[in-house]
Amino acid sequence: MEKKIPVILDCDPGHDDMVALVLALGSSALDVKAVTNVAGNKRMEKVVKNTLNILHYCGVEREVAAGAERPLVRAYTRTDADGCHGVSGLDGFEFPKDNSLKVSERKAIEVMADVLRSSEEPVTIICTAPLTNIGLLIRAFPELCRKKIKQFSIMGGTCQFVLTKPFMEFNTFLDAEATKILFESGIPITMYGYDVTYRTLFGQSFIDRLLALGNKTGYMMSSLLKEFWVLHNRTWIDLGGCPVHDACAVAGVIDPSLIVKSEKMHVEIPTESGYLSGATVCDYAHRSELPDNVTVVFELNQDRFFDLILVSAGNLT
């Protein structure tokens, strides 16, 4: 039997973070050592509440640690009305009130550093939120990160696919300075940005299959994704389906053979004031002669991706 891959999941639930959590926690391939939170989709109080609710409802216990409440340099300006996740950050399902799970007394980077020190094998950190915690971790423990992190698998950025502000994607844009620290760290990075996530869409048949699992987790997921589809298409555009962005970064760690198309290239993060501030500027033409620092994913096997989610959801309560 193959050893499980040790991972930390850094997230800000969020409907797509919910799917990422279910996929990771229900996978027989991953050993989720901790779940850390950062202010992103919503402020910390709501993000932590959503995380604890998901874990409790799915019958899972992990240390959940709160992290940065604002970007390293820039102001945090999100409001309850922002984004496509509703007022709570996870609209569409009423969680039970009897949740006994509590947030850790330790901060996120303390938990991350402890996991890295204690792990026999290098750890993969899956990032499905703004990268503030990661920037802090790398700055606080540079040698530990270089020695004990196998790779970062991030949902963020965009290469050729543009949907929001030109060249922008929320997770990498919200804390551009932290993103720059990660992308210049020298640690391997695989980037699942809009180029792949907006090609990986679920439809009604996937919601029906989740409900057909007949368990609590499938019911929760079907309810939340049904609502997310409505909220997403109201906020963005109707693509004939709906993405679950963050789950892509988990799926590629579980089974790298799901990746149909990817390419290594140099990705730069401008942080100076201007039109490109916070963008992921990708040298997909390989003209800069700068070293490749990121593997950018462009396509996943969609059928196998959604099957993998269903397997994980079926493994939980």
Beta strands, then each sheet from edge to edge (+ up, - down):
strand 1: 5-11
strand 2: 30-37
strand 3: 64-66
strand 4: 123-127
strand 5: 149-155
strand 6: 189-192
strand 7: 201-202
strand 8: 242-243
strand 9: 259-265
strand 10: 267-268
strand 11: 281-282
strand 12: 294-300
sheet 1: 3+ 2+ 1+ 4+ 5+ 6+ 12+ 9-
sheet 2: 7+ 8-
sheet 3: 10+ 11-
end
